[in-house]
Amino acid sequence: IGHGAVLTTEGALLTLRARYPGSDLAYTGVTLVAVTGGTTKLVPPGVLVEGATEVLLLTRVHRHTGELDTVAESRALRDLLPVTPSAAPHQAPHAAPHSSPYSSSYDDLLARHLAQHRTAYDRVTLDLAADPAERALPGSELLARPHGTALLERLFAAGRYHLLSASGLFPPRLTGLWTGDWNTAWSGAFTTNANLNLQTASAAAAALPEVTEAHAALVHRQLPHWRDNAREIFGTRGAVAPSHTDGESGHTYHFSREYPLHLWTAGADWLLRPLVDHDETYGTRDPRTTAALDEVALFYEDFLTRTDDAGHLVVVPSYSPENRPANASWGTLNAAMDLSAARHALLTAADRRPEHADRRRALAGRLPPHRINADGALAEWAWPGLTDTYDHRHLSHLYAVWPLDEINPYDTPDLAEAAHRALELRGAENDSAHGHLHHALVAARLGDGARVAHALGRVLDGDYFHASLMSAHYPHRDVYNADAAHGLPAVLIDMLVQSTPGRLVLLPALPDSCPRGELRGVRTRFGASLDLTWAPDGSASAVLRPHRGHRVELRTPSGAEPLDLVAGEDRVLSFRTR
């Protein structure tokens, strides 16, 4: 690690460089300190500014090999600032009274970005009728009022802001775009078996295609490595995704007895699911997604070769992240997530590639059904005799409920009841934020508003959020982590609106703590935008703006009915919340 500070005609320049061990690769942060008034002097390793009326820091971080031209970087940062006409551009850099010859108005710089970025933030808004006085409070004070709707409104807006800010070349890492520490948790990488999808869960419904594009960039860039994983570990065609990645490599490197992440075969389907949601929402079929799904189906065609005594296929080896049966080792058979992923991948690929449809549908039909255990709960492992371990932060076995909709209260009520029982029995283990929010998302799909409120309450009461409204992994702001901040908007949307290509569910899990509200601009997976309002007297209404014609099943607390939508024709709905 190296650092430096110099005074230039543009202002003070601070640099911090870190090299990767045993590599020419490094990243350098360059900060231009634009000062209005006062004096600036070098105080190694930094600068001291005294008596200034304004100090503006402009920072750019570059990842590079070799040396970075920091002088050129300072000029690029300087060019962001408009010249002050009265300033003296030839001012000596060593002068004690040092004021930049450039305007350093933060408002001027912000104004350049508003036109480009406001649109994304305003596509979807949530109004929970919070007290205007509470809405005016800074975030740090709202956090001291965890039961107020003003905090939920603010976290919804902040979560979308943080999520979009952290999505560009890649989707958010475990720590978002940031680190939160000099020694970043989990190496600042991606854990794909839960966290990444939870953080980006709101992208389709909350109208943030930019987030999905970043997610797609990670997937498609690493797809050649996923092919290597399938070939080298399992001896098959197709693709297998890793549980953990630094963003550069998609190869599987995590081989251990306690965390045999190399045995997880559901990852490719899990990571492609958000791209399928995006296609359904916008009425397109990205050919890259279709090609990737085809490769996942190829893997299952080669991998699913063993059968049990009843003729059902057996997923072996099988792994449920990051849990194990109470009476067996980590590597098992027929993990519920693996069954759901294989079934979904084969059927989705069959839908997109008709020439292979019959073969893949037949293979999916040979997979065993989910098992209900002696507690009446959906078993985490469908193989008879494997005993569930309930106190765990992951809910991988409920993949069929969220986000797949393979199990839901309307089409599969018995399995939905068993999934709900599994949710009731699930402990919080170490209180990881992602566990609570995953719990809330599953509860919302099962129509349990009280359980959604309880899971949200665990996070809001647990002191997970910093004053910036970025979050932590554990209570009391322990270990900087973006799961709660980025995942919370998805929970708030899912408790109010859920959709599939053929169904719309309004207010499926409305907590009693939100008696009045308005959600505007949310997108559905059948190609319509939606505005929703509800009131304490039990009245509710929605306006659907379909972009393509479609017949869907409408479900509200009042009942179910078919709904015919015509592209370009708004549809106004009225119903009761109870």
PyMOL commands that set and color helices and strands:
alter all, ss='L'
color gray80, all
select helices_A, chain A and resi 70-78+106-122+132-135+139-142+149-165+185-188+195-199+209-234+261-263+267-282+287-303+336-352+354-365+396-398+413-425+433-445+449-460+483-494
alter helices_A, ss='H'
color red, helices_A
select strands_A, chain A and resi 2-7+12-19+25-36+39-43+46-50+54-65+125-127+190-191+244-245+306-307+313-314+472-474+478-480+497-500+503-506+517-523+528-534+539-546+550-556+559-565+571-576
alter strands_A, ss='S'
color yellow, strands_A
deselect
rebuild
show_as cartoon
